[in-house]
Amino acid sequence: MTQTFKAGDKVVITGVPGQGAASLFHGKVGIVHAIHTAAPYPNEVKFPSSGLMCFADHEMAHAEENPGRRHLAESPGFPHGIDTAAAQSVMRYAVTGQEQRESIDIDATIEHLENIKQYIEVRIRRLREAA
C-alpha cells in the first residue's frame, strides 16, 4: 500500500458521518504531524484548535485539492457595484474549478471599470472633504 500523505501535508478530514473521530473532525483542516505505518490509523494530524488525532488515508484529502477554493480564499473580494453576472461567473469558477467559457465583452468590461473608477474617485473626494 502506497502512502498518499507525508508529514507536513495540509489535509482536510472527509470522513463519513457516524464514523467516530472522522465525523467529529469532518471539514476541519490540519497538518500531518507523523506517519505510523504499522497502525490502522497511520496519519497523525495536528489541528490548530486542538491536539493530535489519527486518521486513515480514506478519511482525509489534500486541502489544496480544489484550486477554485484556493483562488476564492486568496481573492480580496469584489468592489462595490460589480456586474452580478460577472461575479457569478467568477464564483462558479472558484467553487467548481471549471474554466469560464463565456467570451469577454471588451466594451462592457471597460464601461464597468470606468464605473468603478468613478466610484473610487467620489469616495476619495468625500474622504478628503471629511479630513
C-alpha positions in Angstrom: 0.0 0.0 0.0 1.5 3.3 -1.0 1.3 6.3 1.3 -0.7 9.2 -0.2 0.3 11.6 2.6 3.5 12.7 4.2 4.5 14.7 7.2 3.8 18.4 6.6 0.9 17.9 4.2 -2.1 20.2 4.7 -5.2 17.9 4.8 -8.9 18.2 5.3 -10.9 15.5 7.1 -13.5 14.0 4.8 -14.7 11.0 7.0 -18.1 9.6 6.6 -20.6 10.9 9.2 -21.0 8.5 12.1 -17.5 7.0 11.8 -16.1 8.1 15.2 -13.4 10.8 15.2 -13.6 11.3 11.4 -17.2 12.5 11.8 -16.3 14.8 14.6 -13.5 16.4 12.7 -15.3 16.4 9.3 -14.3 19.5 7.3 -11.5 20.6 9.6 -8.1 21.3 8.2 -4.9 20.2 9.8 -1.3 19.3 9.2 0.0 15.7 9.0 2.4 15.6 12.0 3.7 12.0 11.7 3.0 8.7 9.8 2.9 5.4 11.8 3.0 2.8 9.1 2.0 -0.2 11.3 -1.1 1.5 12.8 -4.6 1.0 11.5 -4.9 4.9 11.5 -1.4 5.8 10.3 -1.8 9.5 9.8 -1.3 11.6 12.9 -2.9 15.0 12.2 -2.3 18.2 14.3 -5.2 20.7 14.3 -4.7 24.4 15.2 -7.5 24.4 17.8 -6.9 21.0 19.4 -4.4 18.3 19.8 -3.3 15.4 17.7 -5.6 12.8 16.2 -5.0 9.8 13.9 -6.9 9.1 10.7 -6.8 6.5 7.8 -5.9 7.6 4.3 -9.6 7.2 3.1 -10.7 9.7 5.8 -8.6 12.5 4.5 -7.9 14.6 1.4 -5.3 17.1 0.5 -6.6 20.6 1.4 -5.4 22.1 -1.9 -7.4 19.6 -3.9 -9.7 22.2 -5.4 -7.7 25.1 -6.9 -11.0 27.1 -7.2 -11.4 27.1 -3.4 -7.8 28.3 -3.0 -8.5 31.1 -5.6 -11.6 32.1 -3.6 -9.6 32.2 -0.4 -6.9 34.4 -1.9 -9.4 36.7 -3.6 -9.8 40.1 -1.9 -13.5 40.2 -2.8 -15.5 42.2 -5.2 -15.6 46.0 -5.2 -19.0 47.7 -4.7 -21.1 47.8 -7.8 -19.6 44.9 -9.8 -21.7 43.3 -12.5 -23.5 40.4 -10.8 -23.3 38.1 -13.9 -19.5 38.5 -13.9 -19.4 37.9 -10.2 -21.4 34.7 -10.5 -19.1 33.5 -13.3 -16.1 34.1 -11.2 -17.6 32.4 -8.1 -18.7 29.5 -10.3 -15.1 29.1 -11.4 -13.9 29.4 -7.8 -16.2 26.6 -6.5 -16.2 24.2 -9.4 -12.7 24.8 -10.9 -14.2 24.9 -14.4 -12.8 27.4 -16.9 -15.1 30.2 -17.9 -16.4 29.6 -21.4 -18.1 32.9 -22.0 -16.5 35.4 -24.3 -15.5 38.7 -22.7 -17.3 41.7 -23.9 -14.5 44.3 -24.0 -16.8 47.4 -24.2 -18.9 46.2 -21.2 -15.7 45.5 -19.3 -14.3 48.9 -20.0 -17.6 50.6 -19.0 -17.7 48.5 -15.8 -14.1 49.6 -14.9 -14.9 53.2 -15.6 -17.9 53.0 -13.3 -15.6 51.5 -10.6 -13.1 54.3 -11.2 -15.8 56.9 -10.8 -17.0 55.3 -7.6 -13.4 55.3 -6.2 -12.8 58.9 -7.2 -16.1 60.0 -5.4 -15.1 58.0 -2.3 -11.6 59.6 -2.2 -13.1 63.1 -2.6 -15.5 62.5 0.3 -12.7 61.2 2.5 -10.6 64.3 1.7 -13.5 66.6 2.5 -14.1 64.9 5.8 -10.5 65.1 6.8 
